[in-house]
Amino acid sequence: MSDEPHTQAAYEPHPWIDLRPDEVLDRVIHDLYTPVSALGGEIDRLASGAFEDDELLRLLAQIRENINLLGRLVVTLKQYVDERDRIDEGSA
């Protein structure tokens, strides 16, 4: 591994920056649906005890994976809002 400091890549605009607000909302709804739906099912299984003891770790891993997906979506939304704010400030 190199001892040289990491250099940041050239700036790339957010992939959603050219989308209309309704298109961004459609994208967010689409991206939220799967992990939220999966989490609901996984929590229902935990609450009802409808799993074998040896499935518990796999079930918890699935929950963690869906929480990570939601976290990445939140970060993506935050970056989008920050970029929109920068653009709006630059045009003011």
N, C-alpha and C positions, 0 to 999 in steps of 0.2 A: 504494500500500500504506500502511496506517495506521502511525503511529509509536507508537500506544498499545500497552501491553504486552498480551500474550495472556492472557485470563482463562480459567481452567479451567471446563469445563462442569460442571453438577451431577453428583453421583456417580450412577453407574448400576451395579447389581450385575452380576457376571460372568454371561454368558448360560448357563453350565453350573451355576450355584450351586444351583439347585433340582433338579438331576438326582441320582439315586442313584449311588453309586460304580460299580456295574456298567453303568449307562447312560453314565457318563463314559468308562469303558474301551471300550465299544462305539463311542462317538464317536471316540475316539483311534485305535482300530484302523481304523475306516473312513477317517479322515483321513490315516493313515499309508500305507495300501495303495497309493494311486495314485502318490505321488512316489517311494516306495521301489521299486515295481515299475518305474517309468520309469527311475530311476537305474540299476537293474540292467541293463536293456536298453541304455542309453546307454553304460555302462562296458564291457559286452560288445562293443559296436560299436567303441569306442576300442581295446580290447585286441586285437581281431581284425583291426583295420584295415579293417573292412567299411564304409567310407565313402569318398566322393570328397573330394579336397583342398578343393574349394569348399564342402563340407558341414561342415567342421571348426568354423568359427565358429558356425554354427547349432546344431550338436551341443553345443558348449560352452555356448551360451546356454540350451539346454534343461536342461542339467545345473545351471546356475546357478539357473534358475527353480525347479527341484525342490528344490534346497538351500534356497532362500528360503522355499518352502512349508513345509519341515520346520522351519526356523528360526521361522517364525510360529507353528507348532503348539507348539514348545517354549515360546515366550513365553506363549501362551495357557494352557498347562499350569501354568507358573510363576505366572501371575496367579490361576488357579483355586486352586492350593495356598495361595498367600498369603491369598486371601480366605477360604478354608475355615479357615485358622489364625486369622484375625481373628475369625471367627464363633465358633470353638471357645473362644478366649480370652475372648470376651465372655460366653459362657454358663457359664464356669467360676466 
